[in-house]
Amino acid sequence: MDHYDSQQTNDYMQPEEDWDRDLLLDPAWEKQQRKGHHACAHLRSASGEGDCGSPGLQDACTHLHFPSSSPGERLAKPERGKMRVHKISNVNKALDFIASKGVKLVSIGAEEIVDGNVKMTLGMIWTIILRFAIQDISVEETSAKEGLLLWCQRKTAPYKNVNIQNFHISWKDGLGFCALIHRHRPELIDYGKLRKDDPLTNLNTAFDVAERYLDIPKMLDAEDIVGTARPDEKAIMTYVSSFYHAFSGAQKAETAANRICKVLAVNQENEQLMEDYEKLASDLLEWIRRTIPWLENRVPENTMQAMQQKLEDFRDYRRLHKPPKVQEKCQLEINFNTLQTKLRLSNRPAFMPSEGRMVSDINNAWGCLEQAEKGYEEWLLNEIRRLERLDHLAEKFRQKASIHEAWTDGKEAMLRQKDYETATLSEIKALLKKHEAFESDLAAHQDRVEQIAAIAQELNELDYYDSPSVNARCQKICDQWDNLGALTQKRREALERTEKLLETIDQLYLEYAKRAAPFNNWMEGAMEDLQDTFIVHTIEEIQGLTTAHEQFKATLPDADKERLAILGIHNEVSKIVQTYHVNMAGTNPYTTITPQEINGKWDHVRQLVPRRDQALTEEHSRQQHNERLRKQFGAQANVIGPWIQTKMEEIGRISIEMHGTLEDQLSHLRQYEKSIVNYKPKIDQLEGDHQLIQEALIFDNKHTNYTMEHIRVGWEQLLTTIARTINEVENQILTRDAKGISQEQMNEFRASFNHFDRDHSGTLGPEEFKACLISLGYDIGNDPQGEAEFARIMSIVDPNRLGVVTFQAFIDFMSRETADTDTADQVMASFKILAGDKNYITGDELRRELPPDQAEYCIARMAPYAGPDSVPGALDYMSFSTALYGESDL
């Protein structure tokens, strides 16, 4: 007997002081022990006497039968005397024989048995029962007691109201015994008619059926079990072991059924993964198909508000709609890789998705989506800039056109007047000078007309939506301008013809008109500039406008002096008129600009200056705020961008280095994944800053080279890379465990792979892979036979002929060379066990041996294949093989 058996036997017989004292003193317990030991098959003596402590037992111990002994092996010849010394000698011979079988008896000798010590004799008998009836019971490498309990739990698991947790109170209601019998011989007991509240009937039914049909003696009394708070564990354990030995023949069938269940479960799981992949791929491709036309729509809007709404819709797409799809795409790739790995491990053909649903098809569609997305965002920003420019130009056009139209109002009527025909000489000269002043004013307005035409042309080039009205107004201004030029020329000619008749000209009025007109034009230009809207994008631009405005304010004192000088001329004219009583009409004949108009415009200019100051100050504050936003975004982006790149490099190093076991690498990667996920709030914060920048219409940032698009793409790649790397390690663990590869082998494979992966790309070229195999002991020569062998290996590791070998494919190949897993031959051997001599198996037999769902699945797989004509619905050996593996696998 080996060390393990010796240790087990030493534990069977404990010293007397360790026994349950209360039970030893309980007469009911003693009676139950006597009955159980008397009925036990291992204690049936040759003399037929087995009552513990009786004279028969004292002498019959020498005639006990032990199943562990060799056939025909018996005790030494007993002495025939009837004296005490003869009995002690015979019992010692029996005890020596028991000890030779590895049973260690403690605190008991021949004298105690001969003297009729019931308690010691019962303890010895229990030790013998454990050694020869229970010790050899083993389920999944557990101890005898634990193995027997595990066997009972598994057999009774499907039965209602049965919960086996021990060998005492769990059996009081009798349903456990009935369930064991019904599980193996359902025709013996109608389990559905049993009631939990009638334990006596249940126990007697089980005991009677076991004794009558299973040849299991009735060791227990139903009344004793029901009437005892805690039935004797040893008696019940002894009785249950009889069921185990009676039904042990069904164990091989159960093992065979379990093996088939395993194959069926793998097939079901793989088919479900295929269906999930097809559905997820279809949904993702449909979403891409619907989204790309929306992103490719380049129909511009006419208003800034409409374009801003489009930009907001695009933000919602990037923030709410796209991220879940990124996760679906990543999960799709993970599911696909896991499915392919499981198919390889179960020696099944690789999964080929439906046409158009390959991972490469999804990646191509995703690339088109991102390309359309990038172009759509650029188009939106360009359209917003264009509309912003258009709105600014349109407002500027309206302002200049309104000022010009106000200026030209009445000019045509003035130029058509015939007042010079009845005027005096002085009046004619005044009209002539007035006309010269008008021409000066007209020339000054030439720039404004050209600006109006240039703005209208730019609006047309930028495709302004209201271009027809702009063109009509511009054309009207240009036609009016040409008409004014022609009328001006015509009036000058008329005045010059009359000039010879008129000689008196008032020089003061002329000087007033000459100085007042430019000053008036300057004031109008100043008012126009002070009211002109401005658009700036940087702090430098607003500082330039502020500087120009300060320079303008510096010219105001000189302008005020000019105003006072012009008013002085008018005052001088009034003084002369009053002094010399000149008969004047009271108005300057050379100009329509009055001192009141000059003073009014001057006051207006003085009022516009502080407004301009306030507008520039507010814009300066806005630009300072925008600059803070740029710096805030730049500071975060300059941290997050390198962080993402660092994490990508670290993940790459982890995936190719050999630090610890695969589980250590997986744990390390998951810690990395957790730290990356915990970094998401910073990405969200950066998104918020980016949204503030876009809302502020900030289009450039000199403080960083990173854009939000760079950060988003890097973040998505980081999440995809860590998930894909974790999946690769999980698949390696799955391959290692399924194929029985040790950690040392895995480390050796990784070291060889990394050694020849000199570019650290994670893949090997054909020549690198060939060198790697040679380094691991493969004999691949350069002769035609070696080239053919290497071509065969490449067809396994690179079935798609991509020209590269991944580490997962390398591990799969090596595992196929070294692993020891269930093969198709083993599964078909299980079929032969279930089929027996019939060489076929029926659906009813599958339903009895397999769980319901897997049995029905197997029967459905069997349906298309014809079985024996004499047994409809059954499968013979070849039909079962074809139904389970297909024609090409076996």
Residue pairs with C-beta under 8 A, 6 or more apart in sequence:
1 9
1 102
5 102
5 135
6 102
8 135
8 143
8 144
9 102
9 103
9 104
9 131
9 135
10 104
12 103
12 104
12 126
12 127
12 130
12 131
12 135
13 103
13 104
13 105
13 106
13 123
13 124
13 127
14 106
15 106
15 107
16 107
16 119
16 120
16 123
19 123
23 29
23 232
24 119
28 224
28 227
28 228
29 232
30 118
30 119
30 122
31 224
32 220
32 221
32 224
32 232
32 235
33 52
33 122
33 125
33 126
33 232
33 234
33 235
34 51
34 52
34 122
35 219
35 220
35 221
36 219
36 220
36 232
36 234
36 235
36 238
36 239
37 43
37 50
37 52
37 122
37 125
37 126
37 129
38 50
38 51
38 52
39 217
39 218
39 219
40 129
40 133
40 217
40 219
40 238
41 133
41 217
41 242
42 64
42 65
42 66
42 67
42 128
42 129
42 132
42 133
43 50
43 64
43 125
43 128
43 129
44 50
44 65
45 56
45 57
45 60
45 61
45 63
45 64
45 65
46 60
46 63
46 65
47 56
47 59
47 60
47 63
49 56
49 57
49 60
50 56
50 57
50 60
51 57
52 118
52 121
52 122
52 125
53 116
53 117
53 118
53 121
54 116
57 113
57 121
58 87
58 91
58 113
58 114
58 116
59 78
59 87
59 90
59 91
61 90
61 91
61 94
61 95
61 113
62 75
62 78
62 90
62 91
62 93
62 94
63 75
63 78
64 75
64 94
64 128
66 98
66 101
66 128
66 132
67 132
68 101
68 131
68 132
69 101
75 93
75 94
75 97
76 93
76 97
78 90
78 93
79 86
79 89
79 90
80 86
84 114
87 110
87 114
88 110
88 111
88 114
89 110
91 110
91 113
91 114
92 109
92 110
95 105
95 109
95 110
98 105
98 128
99 105
101 131
101 132
102 131
103 127
103 128
103 131
105 124
105 127
107 120
108 117
108 120
108 121
108 123
108 124
112 120
112 121
113 120
113 121
113 124
126 234
129 234
129 238
130 144
133 238
133 241
133 242
133 245
134 144
134 145
134 148
134 237
134 238
134 241
135 144
136 144
137 144
137 147
137 148
137 151
137 241
137 244
138 144
138 147
139 146
139 147
139 148
139 150
139 151
140 147
140 150
142 150
145 167
145 237
148 237
148 240
148 241
148 244
149 164
149 166
149 167
151 244
152 164
152 176
152 180
152 240
153 164
155 179
155 180
155 183
155 184
156 162
156 164
156 176
156 179
156 180
156 183
158 183
159 175
159 179
159 182
159 183
159 191
161 173
161 175
161 196
162 175
162 176
162 179
163 170
164 170
164 171
164 176
166 233
167 233
167 236
167 237
167 240
168 230
168 231
168 232
168 233
168 236
169 230
169 231
170 176
171 177
171 225
171 231
171 236
171 240
172 199
172 225
172 226
172 231
173 196
173 199
173 202
174 194
174 199
174 200
174 201
174 202
174 203
174 204
174 205
174 206
174 222
174 225
175 194
175 196
175 202
177 202
177 203
177 206
177 207
177 210
177 243
178 189
178 191
178 194
178 202
178 205
178 206
179 191
180 240
180 243
180 247
181 188
181 189
181 206
181 209
181 210
181 214
181 243
182 188
182 189
182 191
184 247
184 250
185 213
185 214
188 209
188 213
189 205
189 206
189 209
194 201
194 202
194 205
195 201
195 202
199 222
199 225
199 226
200 222
200 223
200 226
203 220
203 222
203 225
203 226
204 222
207 218
207 220
207 222
208 218
210 216
210 218
210 242
210 243
211 217
211 218
214 243
214 246
215 246
216 239
216 242
216 243
216 246
217 242
219 235
219 238
219 239
219 242
220 235
220 236
220 239
224 231
225 231
225 236
252 833
253 833
253 834
253 849
254 849
255 830
255 833
256 829
256 830
256 831
256 833
256 834
256 849
257 830
257 834
257 849
257 850
259 822
259 826
259 827
259 830
260 827
260 830
260 831
260 834
260 850
260 858
260 884
261 850
261 851
261 854
262 822
263 346
263 822
263 827
263 884
264 850
264 854
264 857
264 858
264 884
265 854
266 342
266 346
267 346
267 857
267 861
267 884
268 854
268 857
269 342
270 339
270 342
270 343
270 346
270 348
270 351
273 335
273 338
273 339
273 342
274 339
274 351
276 335
277 332
277 335
277 336
277 339
277 351
277 353
277 357
278 353
278 354
278 357
280 328
280 331
280 332
280 335
281 332
281 353
281 357
281 362
282 357
283 328
284 325
284 328
284 329
284 332
284 362
285 356
285 357
285 361
285 362
285 365
287 325
288 365
288 366
288 368
288 369
289 365
291 317
291 321
291 369
292 368
292 369
292 372
295 369
295 372
295 373
295 375
295 376
296 372
296 375
296 376
298 379
300 307
300 383
300 386
300 463
301 307
301 310
301 383
301 387
302 465
303 387
304 384
304 387
304 388
304 391
307 380
307 383
307 384
307 387
308 384
310 380
311 380
311 384
311 694
314 376
314 377
314 380
315 691
315 694
318 373
318 712
319 687
326 716
326 719
326 720
329 362
329 366
330 719
330 720
330 723
330 724
332 359
332 362
333 359
333 724
333 727
334 723
334 724
334 727
336 351
336 353
336 359
337 724
337 727
337 728
337 731
337 808
338 727
338 730
338 731
339 351
340 350
340 351
341 731
341 734
341 735
341 808
341 812
342 734
343 349
343 350
343 351
344 350
344 812
345 734
345 735
345 738
345 739
345 821
347 823
347 824
347 889
348 889
349 888
350 799
353 359
374 709
377 709
381 699
384 697
385 699
386 462
388 535
388 697
389 462
390 459
390 462
390 464
392 533
392 535
393 455
393 458
393 459
393 462
393 464
394 459
394 464
394 466
394 470
395 533
396 455
396 532
396 533
397 452
397 455
397 456
397 459
397 470
397 474
399 528
399 531
399 532
400 448
400 451
400 452
400 455
400 528
401 452
401 473
401 474
401 477
403 448
403 524
403 528
404 445
404 448
404 449
404 452
404 477
405 477
407 445
407 524
408 477
408 480
408 481
408 484
411 438
411 484
412 480
412 483
412 484
412 487
414 438
415 484
415 487
415 488
415 490
415 491
416 487
419 427
419 431
420 427
420 428
420 431
420 494
420 495
420 498
423 430
423 431
423 502
424 502
424 504
425 501
425 502
425 503
425 504
426 502
426 504
426 505
426 506
426 589
427 502
427 589
428 495
428 498
428 499
428 501
428 502
429 499
429 502
429 503
429 504
429 505
429 506
430 505
430 506
430 509
430 589
430 590
431 495
431 589
432 495
432 496
432 498
432 499
432 502
432 505
433 505
433 509
433 510
433 513
433 589
433 590
434 513
434 589
434 590
434 591
434 592
435 488
435 491
435 492
435 495
436 590
437 513
437 514
437 517
437 590
437 591
438 488
439 488
439 492
440 514
440 517
440 518
441 517
441 520
441 521
442 484
442 485
442 488
444 517
444 518
444 521
445 521
449 477
449 478
449 481
452 474
452 477
453 474
453 478
456 470
456 471
456 474
459 467
459 470
460 467
460 470
460 471
464 470
506 573
506 589
506 590
508 569
508 572
508 573
508 576
509 573
509 588
509 589
509 590
509 591
510 590
511 569
512 566
512 569
512 570
512 573
512 588
512 590
512 591
513 588
513 590
513 591
513 593
515 562
515 565
515 566
515 569
516 566
516 591
516 593
516 598
517 591
517 593
519 559
519 562
519 563
519 566
519 598
520 593
520 597
520 598
520 601
522 559
523 598
523 601
523 602
523 604
523 605
524 601
526 552
526 605
526 608
527 601
527 604
527 605
527 608
529 552
530 605
530 608
530 609
530 611
530 612
531 608
534 545
534 619
536 542
536 545
536 619
536 623
537 697
537 698
537 699
537 700
538 623
539 620
539 623
539 624
539 626
539 627
541 623
542 616
542 619
542 620
542 623
543 620
545 616
545 619
546 616
546 620
549 612
549 613
549 616
553 609
556 609
560 602
563 598
563 599
563 602
566 595
566 598
567 595
567 598
567 599
570 588
570 595
573 588
576 582
577 584
587 594
588 594
622 696
625 696
626 693
626 696
626 698
629 689
629 692
629 693
629 696
629 698
630 693
630 698
630 701
630 702
630 703
631 703
632 689
633 686
633 689
633 690
633 693
633 701
633 703
633 704
634 701
634 703
634 704
634 706
635 703
635 704
636 682
636 685
636 686
636 689
637 686
637 704
637 706
637 707
637 708
637 711
638 703
638 704
638 706
640 682
640 683
640 686
640 706
640 711
641 704
641 706
641 710
641 711
641 714
643 679
644 711
644 714
644 715
644 718
645 714
647 672
647 676
647 718
647 722
648 714
648 717
648 718
648 721
650 672
651 669
651 672
651 718
651 721
651 722
651 725
652 760
652 762
654 665
654 668
654 669
654 672
654 725
655 725
655 728
655 729
655 762
656 750
656 754
656 757
656 760
656 762
657 754
658 747
658 750
658 751
658 754
659 665
659 668
660 668
661 743
661 746
662 729
662 732
662 733
662 736
662 743
662 746
663 733
665 729
666 726
666 729
666 730
666 733
669 722
669 725
669 726
669 729
670 726
672 722
673 722
673 723
673 726
676 718
676 719
676 722
683 711
683 715
686 708
686 711
687 708
690 708
693 701
728 807
728 808
731 808
732 746
732 807
732 808
732 811
735 741
735 808
735 811
735 812
735 815
736 743
736 746
736 811
736 815
738 815
738 819
738 821
739 815
739 816
739 818
739 819
739 820
739 821
740 818
740 819
740 820
740 821
741 811
741 814
741 815
741 818
741 819
745 814
745 818
746 811
748 776
749 776
749 810
749 811
749 814
750 807
752 772
752 775
752 776
753 764
753 772
753 807
753 810
755 772
755 775
756 764
756 768
756 769
756 771
756 772
756 775
757 763
757 764
757 768
758 768
762 806
762 807
763 804
763 805
763 806
763 807
764 772
764 804
764 805
764 810
765 803
765 804
765 805
766 790
766 794
766 803
766 805
769 794
769 797
769 805
769 810
770 780
770 790
772 810
773 780
773 790
773 793
774 780
776 814
779 786
780 786
780 789
780 790
793 813
794 805
796 813
796 816
797 805
797 809
797 810
797 812
797 813
798 804
798 805
798 809
824 881
824 885
824 889
824 890
827 884
828 877
828 880
828 881
828 890
831 841
831 877
831 880
831 881
832 839
832 877
834 841
834 845
834 849
835 841
835 877
839 876
839 877
840 867
840 868
840 871
840 874
840 875
840 876
840 877
841 874
841 875
841 880
842 871
842 873
842 874
843 855
843 859
843 862
843 873
843 874
846 855
846 858
846 859
847 855
847 856
847 859
849 855
850 858
858 883
858 884
859 873
861 883
861 884
862 873
862 875
862 879
862 880
862 883
864 883
865 875
865 879
865 882
865 883
866 879
867 873
867 874
867 875
867 876
867 879
868 874
868 876
875 883
881 889
881 890
